[in-house]
Structures are given as C-alpha cells and as structure tokens.
Amino acid sequence: MKFNQKKDDTTNSFIRNNHSMLTSIFGTDDVTPFWVADMDFTIANPIKAELQRLVDRGQFAYEFNSQGIFQAISRWYQRRHDLNLDEENFVQVTGVLTGIALLIRELTEEGDSVLIQTPSYHQFPKVITSAGRDVVKSPLSIIDGNYVMDFDDLEVKLSEPTTKVMILCNPHNPTGRVWRHEELDKVLEIADRHNVTIISDEIHSDIIHSGYKFVSLMSLGAKNHVALIGSPSKTFGMQSISNGYIYTENSRILKSMRKLTESLYLDHGNAFTTFATIAAFEKGEEWLDELLQYLQGNIDWIKQFLVANLPLVKMFPVEGTYQIWFDFSATGLTDDSLLKVFSDAGFGASPGTWFGGESKAFARMNFANARQDITEAFERLKIALETNSQTAVSTTRATNKSCC
Ligand SMILES: Cc1ncc(COP(=O)(O)O)c(C=O)c1O
C-alpha cells in the first residue's frame, strides 16, 4: 500500500523533522512528528508527472494560468461538493494565511476586532494581532462528547460594534468538526444581522471522513462573505507547493482584493504551483479517495487501541481534517506532565495549550502518517503513560504519609 512506505527523512528540510524546533517543543528530536498539519505521503502520480514535465521542459519563461486553476477548482467543487462556483469570483493569493492576512487588512481597521472560535488553529490569533487588530474569542462548548458552537456567546460578541470580521474554520482545526448546514445557517444569520463579514477558511474541505458531508459557506447564499476555498495544500499533500484561493460573490470585496493583490504582485503562482494545482484538481481524485480510506484506517486503529489500552484518553470524533483532538485530563496529567510523557514516548503531538482554549491536558495529533509509525508511537505512549501514572500514584502515597 503506497501510504505505508517508509521515507528517508534525512535529506529534506521539512519543518516536521526540524531538529531545533523538535528540541524546543519536546526537549528532544527523537520523536515521531505528529505536530504539523501536513503529510508523510508521496503526492499523487499525475501531480508528480506534471512536475516532472516541467523539469524536463527545462524552460521557465514567464507563464501564468490562474484562469486554468479557477476552472479546475470550479469543476472539482461541482463534482465533489455539488457546488457551482463562478470562475470569475476567485482571487489568487500565495497561501491561505496570506489571503486571511490581506482580507483582515481590507475588511477592518486598526483597533477593530476579529472573532475566532476556540480552541482554534494557532496561526489565527497571530494573523489578527500582527495586523494590529484585536482577537475576540468565542469558546466552543463540549456537549454529548463533541464540540458545538455557543450561539448565545456568538450573539453577544458579534454584536459588539468593534467586531467586524469572524474567522470560521470549516472543517475545524483542531477539533475535527465538520459544521452542519443548520449550524452554518445560524452563524450566517447572526453575522448578517450584525454586519460582520465571515472569512470561511475551508482549506480542509476535502478531508471529510465516512458518514459526514462538507457544506461550504458559499452554498448557503452567503453573498456578502468570503471563503478561502480550493487550496490543494491539505487535500493533496502539497503544503510547500500550494497557493490560496479567495472566493466571494460580493463585488466590492472582489474588486478591492483584486486591486490589492495586483498592486502587491501577489496574484499569480509560479509554474510549479500552477500546473501542480491544475493536475491535482483534474487528475487527483482517485488518489484522494485512496488517501481517505487509509486515513479512516488510521482513525479506526487509534480508536480501538485507546479502548483496549488507554481508556482514560478521550478522542473526539474525527469528522474531518487529519488532526485528532485528544483529552488526556482523566489521566490526571497536567499540561506540563503530558508534554513530558510525549517527550519520553517520542510521541510528537502538539500540546493543546497552543490552541488557546480553556482545556487542560489536551493535544492535537496529525495522523497523515504511515500506520506503522502511528502504531509504534502509541505503544511507546502507553508505556510512558503507565510509567507516569505509577509515579503519580507513588507521589500521592508519599504525600499522604508525610501529611498524616
Ligand atoms: C485552518 C488552516 N488554515 C490555514 C492553514 C495554512 O494554510 P497556508 O499554508 O496555505 O497558509 C492551515 C494549516 O495547517 C490550517 O489548518
């Protein structure tokens, strides 16, 4: 099976394997990296063939084809998500975060606020504050073992006159929620009533697991809002050769974003990103379906392992994305001691503290990794957790002795 293949990680500069970053997070670089939302898999053959064609061509005169990309994305969304996107409503940017950073600057002024739902993808606060805007947090609630939006809280916070924009993350990183039609309808209604523009980050829209369906904000008649749609980055494991695509049916936002990206010369990719993106959306579907099956196998394996071996570790339902959100609080570990367990186990998941929620001893694991790496890492995690809880038990006994 192609996703199981072992890679030689010594010849690359991938962030996931970066020695100093791993050491600064885990105190060691001897960890299996589950902390970056990218893939340990080889890209689809048609994308590889297209990149090879360009290399073999050996000629790189100025060459743009944004329209070809918009057409490929539109066809993909029609086929895959039953959604009609007008090719004329796209704006190309260099990445999804660049798109959000530019939109925030266009749609708000310094001192305005941008709402995010916590726990949240950790770059969102940074992209907001680095533009001189304030972050407003609306915490998600956990009901019946899964995350839901707190609409009362949203109502209050979106009604603040300084809150001009809300970043919606759908599917949601890190919780893995794929928002339902009714939930999106409700958010849209509240935002419209308070004149708040929603930026819907839909970068994970193609990673939807069995039993769930992705609903784009753009399918709800969200005429005054914006989506970051159709980035091939997460879908096809093209994180370092991807662009971002803004989509809106609001002609004022479309015009101003076009003007801004053109004025900054940010509105086109290079030949590699351009033709790799077109190949991905035109010829990558079979590979994506196989990937989704493999990812489902990873989810099922992890779920069964936890039930059989680590019942105190809670795993939230993984509706979409290749991130799993775990709650370790029932083990009695603190944020610090959980990180020590990860370090001892060489289990390179991201500490939950990165995502700005209220929860303690949570963690996010990227699971777009070979199954063998995952199974070995969980066996080590089990041992480290057992060792750690034995320490916790003996510490409690010692404390009891000294206190009585
Ligand atoms: C929700 C979300 N948005 C944006 C990004 C980054 O996108 P880009 O690399 O295109 O800037 C990520 C990457 O993890 C993400 O999870």
The ligand as an SDF file (V2000), in Angstrom:
LIG
                    3D

 16 16  0  0  0  0  0  0  0  0999 V2000
   -7.2550   26.0170    9.1020 C   0  0  0  0  0  0  0  0  0  0  0  0
   -5.9540   26.2940    8.4070 C   0  0  0  0  0  0  0  0  0  0  0  0
   -5.8220   27.3970    7.6450 N   0  0  0  0  0  0  0  0  0  0  0  0
   -4.6770   27.6900    7.0010 C   0  0  0  0  0  0  0  0  0  0  0  0
   -3.5800   26.8630    7.1010 C   0  0  0  0  0  0  0  0  0  0  0  0
   -2.3040   27.2330    6.3970 C   0  0  0  0  0  0  0  0  0  0  0  0
   -2.5460   27.4580    5.0540 O   0  0  0  0  0  0  0  0  0  0  0  0
   -1.3970   28.0030    4.0970 P   0  0  0  0  0  0  0  0  0  0  0  0
   -0.2140   27.1250    4.3070 O   0  0  0  0  0  0  0  0  0  0  0  0
   -1.9630   27.9130    2.7250 O   0  0  0  0  0  0  0  0  0  0  0  0
   -1.1340   29.4180    4.5020 O   0  0  0  0  0  0  0  0  0  0  0  0
   -3.6660   25.6960    7.9030 C   0  0  0  0  0  0  0  0  0  0  0  0
   -2.5140   24.8100    8.0600 C   0  0  0  0  0  0  0  0  0  0  0  0
   -2.4450   23.9900    8.9470 O   0  0  0  0  0  0  0  0  0  0  0  0
   -4.8920   25.4060    8.5560 C   0  0  0  0  0  0  0  0  0  0  0  0
   -5.0410   24.3180    9.3030 O   0  0  0  0  0  0  0  0  0  0  0  0
  1  2  1  0
  2  3  1  0
  2 15  2  0
  3  4  2  0
  4  5  1  0
  5  6  1  0
  5 12  2  0
  6  7  1  0
  7  8  1  0
  8  9  2  0
  8 10  1  0
  8 11  1  0
 12 13  1  0
 12 15  1  0
 13 14  2  0
 15 16  1  0
M  END
$$$$
